Amino acid sequence: WLWLVESAALLLGLGLFASVVDARSGNLQVRFFLRLNLIFVAVASLLILIVSETQRREHLSLAEGHAEELSEFLRGHLIYFHRQGLPPPEILSSPEIVRKVTSEFGRLPDLRRVRVYFLGRRMSMSIGEDWIVRHEVSREAAEDRRARLEERGRLATLTPVPVVQGGQLLGRIELDESLGTINARVARHMRIIFLTFTVAVLVAAGLFGFTVQHAHKTIQQQFEELEKTHAQLAHAARLASAGQLAGGVAHEINNPAGIILTTSDYLLSESDRLGIAEGFRQDLQAIRRQARRISNIVSGLLTFSRPTQLNVRSTEVNTVLQQSLSLLAPRFREQRVQVEQRMERDLPSLTADPDRLEQVFVNLLNNAVDALPDGGQVSVETACCRSDGRPGVVVSIADTGTGIREEHRKNIFDPFFSTKPKGQGTGLGLSVSYGIIRDHGGQIEVQSEAGRGTVFRVHLPLDGTRHEEL
């Protein structure tokens, strides 16, 4: 009962502790581990209680069966000697009884004490740890019961055997069994139970920790992909707004620019007949050049802002890239730029406009060379890929140049945005390239870090699905 009360108090304390920690902790793994350990302690304690009680009952029942012969022997001799008229002290000290009990101490290893109460007298025979048998005959006293209560947990008294003659109760026989065997057996079962549950808890905690870690990593990856998708959608929305604005502005500028260009061409063609001075002729040529520049800018804005008509046909990406590299070969030599080519053989053909793709590749290669003012390396790579579940080809153009700062990366496809010095670009190259790849149903991705180079990846589907069909 003391062990039961102690276990109940321990479970109550652990329960209160787990409840407090569970209420204050936001970590799912900690809460699960606390609950699992609390269940472990409760179930283990219950199993130990059941096992110990079952073992105790079985042991005592077996001991009673083994000691039945001794009890019958003592009862028979007590009644026989009583009929002979011997007084109780002589009966309890008879050599037959002493010899029989002494021999039983050796035969029954758990037998520790034999008590015989007969007509107000008590005979006690016990075997000590030194294997010496002690024999004592005295009057029955009330202290015997208190002494037996103090020995509970080490010794257990078997069911008393009454000594009855002619319906009269003359006394009783009590046998005390050692609980050493049962305690050792219970301790062995306790170790097995605790070891089994400890291994189970550790395995469960390990599996749960692995599952939580894997789920956390998966959720983190999904969250990062969601943030990336959100940024792409926000960028696409911004580009769409910029495209609508650019389209409207281009439409309004295109007409007066066309009139200026046409008028300047006419005046130049009639300059000899009209006798226009050379100074005015040079001014007309300047007007014509600037009007042509306006026309080119407007054309680029229209390419970015809305789908354009593509002259699609079967196209070999590697061939288009080789042509683009050949066009820029003189510039590569001039600026001491080394080109590394890693083009996958036997790439599938695309349904695309090769002239527009060449425009994109030339623009990206020019930007790579611009990022290498003191020379460096440009890597061109092609490979098969799958984008949005569709088969396609990816073209990577990487440089070892100055890179793009993080605050600029989100704006590089915006019209008129440029990190080049003033007068060295209109900021429409990447915008036009974005529109062309969009019209092919593809995507452009950029990966860059300031001072560590830039990589542009162009994903093109094999089927050449146009932007307006997506």
Sequence and secondary structure as in RCSB ss.txt:
>XXXX:A:sequence
WLWLVESAALLLGLGLFASVVDARSGNLQVRFFLRLNLIFVAVASLLILIVSETQRREHLSLAEGHAEELSEFLR
GHLIYFHRQGLPPPEILSSPEIVRKVTSEFGRLPDLRRVRVYFLGRRMSMSIGEDWIVRHEVSREAAEDRRARLE
ERGRLATLTPVPVVQGGQLLGRIELDESLGTINARVARHMRIIFLTFTVAVLVAAGLFGFTVQHAHKTIQQQFEE
LEKTHAQLAHAARLASAGQLAGGVAHEINNPAGIILTTSDYLLSESDRLGIAEGFRQDLQAIRRQARRISNIVSG
LLTFSRPTQLNVRSTEVNTVLQQSLSLLAPRFREQRVQVEQRMERDLPSLTADPDRLEQVFVNLLNNAVDALPDG
GQVSVETACCRSDGRPGVVVSIADTGTGIREEHRKNIFDPFFSTKPKGQGTGLGLSVSYGIIRDHGGQIEVQSEA
GRGTVFRVHLPLDGTRHEEL
>XXXX:A:secstr
 HHHHHHHHHHHHHHHHHHHHHHH   HHHHHHHHHHHHHHHHHHHHHHHHHHHHHHHHHHHHHHHHHHHHHHHH
HHHHHHHHTT  HHHHHT HHHHHHHHHHHHHSTTEEEEEEEETTEEEEEEE TT  EEEEEEE  THHHHHHHH
TBTTEEE   EEEEETTEEEEEEEEEEESHHHHHHHHHHHHHHHHHHHHHHHHHHHHHHHHHHHHHHHHHHHHHH
HHHHHHHHHHHHHHHHHHHHHHHHHHHHHHHHHHHHHHHHHHHHTHHHHT  HHHHHHHHHHHHHHHHHHHHHHH
HHHHHS      EEE HHHHHHHHHHHTHHHHHHTTEEEEEEE TT   EEE HHHHHHHHHHHHHHHHHT TT 
EEEEEEEEEEEETTEEEEEEEEEE SS   HHHHTTTTSTT   S TTS  S HHHHHHHHHHHTT EEEEEE T
TS EEEEEEEETT   GGG 
